[in-house]
Amino acid sequence: MDVSLESLTAAQGFSALGTAIRAGGQVWGGLQSRDVADYNAAILEQEAVIARSLQPIVRGQAAKEAQRIREAGQEVTGAQKTRFAAGGVSVASGSPMLVMLESIRRAGEDAFLARYKGDVRAWELEGRARGLRGAADIRRRIGRQSLLAGIMGAGSTLLAGSTALKAKPGKVLDEDVWPDWLSYE
């Protein structure tokens, strides 16, 4: 059956208009969801860039801290050497040398730990950056899926609306579609 504008009833015209509006709304909603997902993904990627750019800073701070600890250890060892020498004790062997070696070892250990902590923080930042990039990818996929769902929903709405236009004016459905047990008689 051919549908022409002259044969449409007002109800069919309003139904067609409503169908077109619903379909447009579904596409628009999909576009908006995609845009929001892209925006959120861009923010996550910016955070990932920031996290990655902080790595050299964290490592540099750790290196400075390790250097400061080594210098403090050298000052302690120098002060020990001075005190031992002022007391007339030889620092070339024996207990005084062991005390100074222990101070040097502790300073070296503390410097290593400071450097290691900086590396761990940098690795955490790298992991965070990777996680943020992954989350951004997921957001973009969700946005594309929302757009696709909106387009598919619009297509479904248009198909459903087109069947309503093909119905004969004044009848909701053909009589042979209704099962007998649903009739009012």
C-alpha positions in Angstrom: 0.0 0.0 0.0 1.4 3.4 -1.0 1.3 6.1 1.6 0.8 9.7 0.3 0.4 12.9 2.2 -3.3 13.2 1.1 -4.2 9.8 2.5 -2.7 10.5 6.0 -5.0 11.2 8.8 -4.1 13.8 11.4 -3.3 11.0 13.9 -0.9 9.4 11.4 0.7 12.8 10.7 1.3 13.4 14.4 2.5 9.9 14.8 5.0 10.3 12.0 6.2 13.7 13.5 6.6 12.1 16.9 8.5 9.2 15.4 10.9 11.6 13.6 11.4 13.6 16.8 12.1 10.4 18.9 14.5 9.2 16.3 16.3 12.6 16.2 16.4 12.6 20.0 18.0 9.2 20.0 20.7 10.3 17.6 21.3 13.5 19.5 21.5 11.7 22.8 24.1 9.3 21.2 26.1 12.3 19.9 26.0 14.0 23.3 27.1 10.8 25.1 30.0 10.5 22.7 31.0 14.1 23.2 30.9 13.8 27.0 33.0 10.6 26.8 35.5 12.3 24.5 35.8 15.2 26.9 36.3 12.9 29.9 38.8 10.9 28.0 40.7 14.1 27.2 40.8 15.1 30.8 42.1 11.6 31.8 44.8 11.9 29.1 45.9 15.3 30.5 46.2 13.7 33.9 48.3 10.9 32.4 50.6 13.5 30.8 51.0 15.3 34.2 51.7 12.1 36.0 54.3 11.1 33.5 55.9 14.6 33.5 56.3 14.4 37.3 58.5 11.3 37.1 61.8 13.2 36.4 60.9 15.7 39.1 60.4 12.9 41.7 63.6 11.2 40.6 65.5 14.5 40.7 64.2 15.2 44.2 65.3 11.7 45.3 68.8 12.2 43.9 69.1 15.5 45.7 68.0 13.9 49.0 70.5 11.1 48.5 73.2 13.6 47.9 72.2 15.6 51.0 72.3 12.3 53.1 75.8 11.4 51.7 77.1 14.9 52.5 75.6 14.7 56.0 77.3 11.3 56.5 80.6 12.8 55.4 80.2 15.6 57.9 79.5 13.1 60.7 82.5 11.0 59.7 84.7 14.2 59.6 83.5 15.2 63.0 84.2 11.7 64.4 87.7 11.8 62.9 88.3 15.2 64.4 87.1 14.1 67.9 89.2 10.9 67.7 92.3 12.9 66.6 91.8 15.5 69.4 91.7 12.7 71.9 95.0 11.3 70.6 93.4 8.2 69.2 94.6 6.8 65.8 91.7 6.5 63.3 93.7 4.2 60.9 92.7 1.0 62.7 90.7 -0.5 65.5 87.4 0.7 67.0 87.6 4.3 65.7 87.9 3.1 62.1 85.0 0.7 62.7 82.8 3.5 64.1 83.6 5.7 61.1 83.0 2.9 58.6 79.6 2.2 60.2 78.7 5.9 59.9 79.7 5.8 56.2 77.7 2.5 55.7 74.6 4.0 57.3 74.8 7.2 55.2 75.2 5.1 52.0 72.3 2.9 53.0 70.1 5.9 53.7 71.1 7.6 50.4 70.3 4.3 48.6 66.9 4.2 50.3 66.1 7.8 49.4 67.0 7.1 45.8 64.9 3.9 45.8 61.9 5.6 47.3 62.1 8.2 44.5 62.2 5.4 41.9 59.2 3.7 43.5 57.2 7.0 43.4 58.2 7.4 39.7 57.1 3.8 39.0 53.8 4.6 40.7 53.3 7.6 38.6 54.1 5.6 35.4 51.5 3.0 36.5 49.0 5.8 37.2 49.7 7.3 33.7 49.1 3.9 32.1 45.9 3.4 34.0 44.6 6.9 33.1 45.3 6.3 29.4 43.5 2.9 29.6 40.5 4.6 31.3 40.5 7.3 28.5 40.4 4.6 25.8 37.5 2.9 27.6 35.6 6.2 27.9 36.1 6.8 24.1 34.8 3.2 23.4 31.8 3.8 25.6 31.1 7.1 23.7 31.3 5.4 20.3 29.0 2.6 21.6 26.5 5.2 22.9 26.5 6.9 19.5 26.0 3.6 17.7 23.2 2.7 20.1 21.5 6.0 19.4 21.7 5.5 15.7 20.4 2.0 16.0 17.6 3.1 18.3 16.7 5.8 15.8 16.6 3.3 13.0 14.4 1.0 15.1 12.1 3.9 15.9 11.8 4.9 12.3 11.0 1.4 11.3 8.3 1.1 13.9 6.9 4.4 12.9 6.8 3.5 9.3 4.6 0.4 10.0 2.1 2.7 11.8 1.9 4.9 8.7 1.0 1.8 6.5 -2.0 1.0 8.7 -5.3 1.8 7.2 -6.9 5.1 8.4 -9.3 4.4 11.2 -7.9 0.9 12.1 -5.3 0.2 14.6 -4.3 -3.2 13.3 -5.7 -5.6 10.8 -8.4 -7.8 12.3 -6.7 -11.0 11.5 -3.7 -10.1 13.8 -5.8 -10.2 17.0 -6.2 -13.7 18.4 -9.9 -14.7 19.1 -9.4 -15.0 22.8 -8.5 -11.2 23.0 -11.7 -10.1 21.3 -14.4 -8.2 23.3 -17.3 -10.3 22.1 
